[in-house]
Amino acid sequence: MISYQGNGDFQTKPGLTWESNLLDSDFNGELEKRWISIPVNVWHQGIVNDGNWVVISFHTAEVSELIEERAEDGDENKLHSQKYAEISEIK
């Protein structure tokens, strides 16, 4: 995923704790500060403080395989899962 406009914290959770990855959209800046690669089956979330943040996401999986998972009521032990393709069909 690459930061295109604005900035934010794209957090990943490869283990038990969330790790911050502060990204911005400075086209003249270091690529490592604009880009993140997320391993398979790693939880991730974008945190934006003020304003809008535009990102571009590239996936190596088929759209039918992409799953949106959210913790119910903030409890990460209770998950709600839905395939992205199903979400797109609803809209």
C-alpha positions as CSV (number, residue, x, y, z in Angstrom):
1,M,0.0,0.0,0.0
2,I,1.3,3.5,-0.8
3,S,0.3,6.8,0.6
4,Y,-0.9,9.1,-2.2
5,Q,-2.3,12.2,-0.5
6,G,-2.2,13.2,3.2
7,N,-0.7,11.1,6.0
8,G,-1.6,8.6,8.7
9,D,-0.5,5.7,10.8
10,F,-0.9,2.4,9.0
11,Q,-0.8,-0.1,11.8
12,T,0.0,-3.8,11.5
13,K,-0.4,-6.5,14.1
14,P,2.0,-9.3,13.3
15,G,2.0,-10.6,16.9
16,L,0.2,-9.6,20.0
17,T,0.6,-5.8,19.7
18,W,-0.1,-3.2,17.1
19,E,3.0,-1.6,15.4
20,S,2.9,1.9,14.0
21,N,4.0,2.8,10.5
22,L,3.8,6.5,10.0
23,L,3.3,7.2,6.3
24,D,3.1,10.5,4.4
25,S,2.8,11.5,0.7
26,D,6.0,13.4,0.1
27,F,6.8,12.3,-3.5
28,N,10.4,13.6,-2.9
29,G,10.7,11.7,0.4
30,E,12.0,8.2,1.1
31,L,10.0,5.4,-0.3
32,E,10.0,3.6,3.1
33,K,8.0,6.5,4.5
34,R,5.3,6.3,1.8
35,W,5.0,2.5,1.2
36,I,4.2,-0.6,3.3
37,S,4.0,-4.2,2.4
38,I,1.7,-6.3,4.6
39,P,2.4,-10.0,5.0
40,V,-0.4,-12.5,4.4
41,N,-2.8,-13.0,7.4
42,V,-1.6,-9.9,9.3
43,W,-4.2,-7.6,10.7
44,H,-3.8,-4.0,9.6
45,Q,-5.7,-0.7,10.0
46,G,-5.3,2.9,8.9
47,I,-5.5,5.6,11.6
48,V,-6.1,9.2,10.4
49,N,-6.1,12.1,12.8
50,D,-7.2,15.1,10.8
51,G,-8.2,15.6,7.2
52,N,-8.3,13.0,4.5
53,W,-5.8,10.3,3.6
54,V,-5.7,8.8,0.2
55,V,-3.9,5.5,-0.3
56,I,-3.5,3.0,-3.1
57,S,-3.7,-0.6,-2.3
58,F,-2.3,-3.5,-4.4
59,H,-3.4,-7.1,-3.6
60,T,-1.9,-10.4,-4.6
61,A,-5.1,-12.3,-3.9
62,E,-8.2,-12.6,-6.0
63,V,-11.1,-10.2,-5.0
64,S,-13.1,-13.3,-4.0
65,E,-10.5,-14.2,-1.5
66,L,-10.2,-10.8,0.3
67,I,-11.8,-10.7,3.7
68,E,-12.7,-7.7,5.9
69,E,-12.5,-8.7,9.5
70,R,-13.5,-6.4,12.4
71,A,-13.6,-6.9,16.1
72,E,-17.1,-6.8,17.5
73,D,-17.5,-4.1,20.1
74,G,-13.8,-3.6,20.3
75,D,-13.2,-7.2,21.5
76,E,-10.6,-8.8,19.2
77,N,-11.7,-12.3,20.4
78,K,-15.1,-11.7,18.7
79,L,-14.7,-11.3,15.0
80,H,-17.1,-10.3,12.3
81,S,-15.8,-11.5,8.8
82,Q,-17.2,-10.6,5.4
83,K,-15.7,-11.0,2.0
84,Y,-15.0,-7.8,0.1
85,A,-16.9,-9.0,-2.9
86,E,-20.0,-9.3,-0.8
87,I,-19.6,-5.8,0.6
88,S,-19.3,-4.4,-3.0
89,E,-22.5,-6.2,-4.0
90,I,-24.4,-4.6,-1.1
91,K,-23.6,-1.0,-2.2
